[in-house]
């Protein structure tokens, strides 16, 4: 009887925590939706949402931010992921050093980072390009702590050493072993890192503002000075976009795993 009461109390406590956390996370979103759908007359409407498409500078900044997100994801996928996997498999003594390097951006404030890279970007803008897409280099550095922890958790949950040895024993090349055998087993970590990269790029303001690049957050700040409804609407749209990715990716991975489990041998 006491165990039953204890189990019931645990369930109630867990549900209470979930409700409180959900309320804490959803309240700002509801407030943003409420504010962005109010007109000057106090009525409900989608004037602020329709006005987004009448802001060419804002649309251009959104496209730039999405392009930056795509470039950062490509850099993470083709550079960071193979490096972390290779260190995990072949150079375990360097794991602590690589972890320290990848987590270092967390200890550097954004304003300090801007001071450090401003001279580099001044040289890049003069000799190479003034495109805001050059921000992909510093953004890739900013996402390192999150992508590394995501990949590390996935690698620790799978016996990649056995998979790699089996692949090499069967004659697989290094490329095939990395991209055909190991990486599909850690795709949840890779996809989580991709979502984090998108969220960081779409939400970053300090670097792009101080380096004078027109990204989505910089343009939202400028638009918000004259029309707060449009700024809140596009901010809410970006939040919902990342939230849908967070929901869609685990669903897709679970579906693929289920198909692999039910596929006849």
C-alpha positions in Angstrom: 0.0 0.0 0.0 2.8 2.4 0.9 4.5 1.6 -2.4 1.3 2.4 -4.3 1.0 5.8 -2.5 4.7 6.5 -3.2 4.2 5.8 -6.9 1.1 7.9 -7.1 2.9 10.8 -5.3 5.8 10.5 -7.7 3.5 10.7 -10.7 1.7 13.7 -9.3 5.0 15.4 -8.6 6.4 14.7 -12.1 3.2 16.0 -13.7 3.3 19.1 -11.6 6.9 19.8 -12.6 6.0 19.2 -16.3 3.0 21.6 -16.1 5.1 24.3 -14.4 7.9 24.0 -16.9 5.4 24.0 -19.9 3.7 27.1 -18.5 7.1 28.8 -18.0 8.1 28.0 -21.6 4.8 28.6 -23.3 3.8 31.9 -21.6 6.3 34.1 -23.5 5.2 32.5 -26.8 1.5 33.1 -26.0 2.4 36.7 -25.1 4.3 37.2 -28.3 1.4 35.7 -30.3 -1.0 38.0 -28.5 1.1 41.1 -29.1 1.8 40.4 -32.8 -1.9 39.9 -33.6 -3.2 43.1 -32.0 -3.9 46.1 -34.2 -3.6 49.7 -33.2 -7.4 49.8 -32.8 -7.3 47.0 -30.3 -8.8 44.4 -32.6 -7.3 41.1 -33.7 -5.6 40.8 -37.1 -2.5 39.6 -38.9 -1.4 43.0 -40.2 2.0 42.6 -38.6 2.5 39.2 -40.1 1.5 40.4 -43.6 3.8 43.4 -43.2 6.8 41.0 -42.9 6.6 40.4 -46.7 6.6 44.1 -47.3 10.0 44.6 -45.7 12.6 43.9 -48.4 15.5 44.5 -46.1 14.1 42.1 -43.5 13.4 39.4 -46.1 17.0 39.8 -47.4 18.4 39.5 -43.8 16.3 36.4 -43.2 17.7 34.8 -46.4 21.2 35.7 -45.3 20.7 34.1 -41.9 19.3 30.9 -43.4 22.3 30.7 -45.8 24.6 31.2 -42.8 22.8 28.4 -41.0 23.2 26.1 -44.0 27.0 26.9 -44.3 27.5 26.3 -40.6 25.7 23.0 -40.7 27.9 21.9 -43.7 31.0 22.9 -41.8 29.9 21.0 -38.7 29.0 18.0 -40.7 32.1 17.8 -42.9 34.7 19.1 -40.4 33.6 18.8 -36.8 31.8 15.5 -36.9 34.6 13.4 -38.7 37.2 15.0 -36.4 35.4 14.2 -33.2 34.6 10.6 -34.4 38.3 10.1 -35.5 39.6 11.3 -32.2 37.1 9.1 -30.4 38.2 6.1 -32.3 41.9 6.5 -33.0 43.3 9.2 -30.7 41.6 8.8 -27.3 44.4 10.6 -25.5 43.5 13.8 -27.3 39.8 13.7 -26.2 40.4 15.9 -23.2 42.3 18.4 -25.2 39.7 18.5 -28.0 36.9 18.8 -25.4 38.7 21.8 -23.8 39.2 23.5 -27.2 35.5 22.9 -28.2 34.1 24.1 -24.9 36.4 27.2 -24.8 33.9 29.5 -26.6 31.5 29.1 -23.6 34.1 30.9 -21.4 34.6 33.9 -23.8 32.0 36.7 -23.6 30.6 37.8 -26.9 31.9 41.3 -26.6 35.4 40.0 -26.0 35.1 37.7 -29.0 34.2 40.6 -31.2 37.2 42.6 -30.0 39.4 39.6 -30.9 37.9 38.9 -34.4 37.2 42.5 -35.5 40.7 43.1 -36.9 40.4 39.7 -38.8 37.1 40.7 -40.3 38.4 44.1 -41.2 41.1 42.4 -43.2 38.6 40.0 -44.7 36.3 42.8 -45.8 39.1 44.7 -47.5 41.0 41.8 -49.2 38.4 39.0 -49.6 34.7 39.8 -49.3 32.3 42.1 -47.4 29.6 39.4 -47.5 27.8 38.7 -44.2 28.3 35.0 -45.1 31.8 35.3 -43.8 30.3 35.2 -40.4 29.9 31.4 -40.9 33.5 31.0 -39.7 33.0 32.6 -36.3 29.5 31.1 -35.9 31.0 27.6 -36.5 33.3 28.3 -33.5 30.3 29.4 -31.4 28.4 26.2 -32.0 31.4 24.0 -31.2 30.5 23.5 -27.4 26.9 22.4 -28.2 27.7 20.2 -31.2 30.6 18.6 -29.4 28.5 17.7 -26.3 25.7 16.3 -28.6 28.2 14.2 -30.6 30.0 13.0 -27.5 26.8 11.8 -25.9 25.9 9.9 -29.0 29.3 8.3 -29.4 29.4 7.2 -25.7 26.0 5.5 -26.1 27.1 3.4 -29.1 30.0 0.9 -29.3 31.6 2.6 -32.3 34.9 0.8 -31.8 33.3 -2.5 -32.5 31.4 -1.1 -35.5 34.6 0.5 -36.9 36.6 -2.7 -36.4 33.9 -4.8 -38.1 33.7 -2.4 -41.0 37.5 -2.5 -41.5 37.5 -6.3 -41.2 34.9 -6.5 -44.0 37.1 -4.4 -46.2 35.4 -1.0 -45.8 37.5 2.1 -46.6 38.1 4.8 -44.0 35.5 7.0 -45.8 32.9 4.2 -45.9 33.6 3.4 -42.3 33.1 7.0 -41.1 30.2 8.1 -43.3 28.5 4.8 -44.1 28.8 2.9 -40.8 29.6 5.1 -37.8 27.8 8.3 -38.7 24.4 6.7 -39.3 24.5 5.3 -35.8 25.0 8.7 -34.3 22.6 10.6 -36.5 20.6 11.7 -33.5 23.6 13.6 -32.2 24.4 15.0 -35.6 20.8 16.2 -36.1 20.6 17.7 -32.7 23.8 19.6 -33.4 22.3 20.8 -36.6 19.2 22.1 -34.9 21.4 23.8 -32.3 23.4 25.4 -35.0 20.3 26.7 -36.7 18.9 28.1 -33.5 22.2 29.9 -32.6 22.6 31.4 -36.1 19.1 32.7 -36.2 19.3 34.1 -32.7 22.8 35.6 -32.7 22.9 39.4 -32.4 26.0 40.7 -30.7 28.6 39.6 -33.3 26.7 40.6 -36.4 25.6 43.9 -34.9 29.1 45.0 -33.7 30.7 43.8 -36.9 28.1 45.7 -39.0 26.5 42.8 -40.8 22.8 42.8 -41.6 21.5 39.5 -40.3 18.0 38.6 -39.2 18.4 39.7 -35.5 20.0 43.0 -36.5 17.2 43.8 -38.9 14.6 42.8 -36.3 16.2 45.2 -33.9 16.0 48.0 -36.5 12.4 47.2 -37.5 11.4 47.0 -33.8 12.4 50.6 -33.3 9.5 51.7 -35.6 7.1 48.7 -35.5 7.2 46.3 -32.5 4.5 44.1 -33.9 6.5 43.1 -37.0 9.6 42.4 -34.9 7.7 40.2 -32.5 6.0 38.4 -35.3 9.2 37.5 -37.1 10.8 36.5 -33.8 7.9 34.2 -33.0 8.1 32.7 -36.5 11.8 31.9 -35.9 11.0 30.3 -32.6 8.3 28.2 -34.1 10.6 27.2 -37.0 13.2 25.8 -34.6 10.6 24.2 -32.4 9.2 22.3 -35.4 12.7 21.1 -36.2 13.1 19.9 -32.7 9.8 17.9 -33.0 10.4 16.7 -36.6 13.9 15.4 -36.2 13.3 12.9 -33.3 10.1 11.7 -35.1 12.0 11.1 -38.3 14.8 9.3 -36.5 12.4 7.1 -34.6 10.6 6.2 -37.8 13.8 5.3 -39.5 14.8 3.1 -36.6 11.5 1.4 -36.6 11.8 0.7 -40.4 15.2 -0.8 -39.9 14.0 -3.0 -37.0 11.0 -4.3 -39.0 12.9 -4.7 -42.3 13.2 -8.4 -43.1 16.7 -9.8 -43.2 
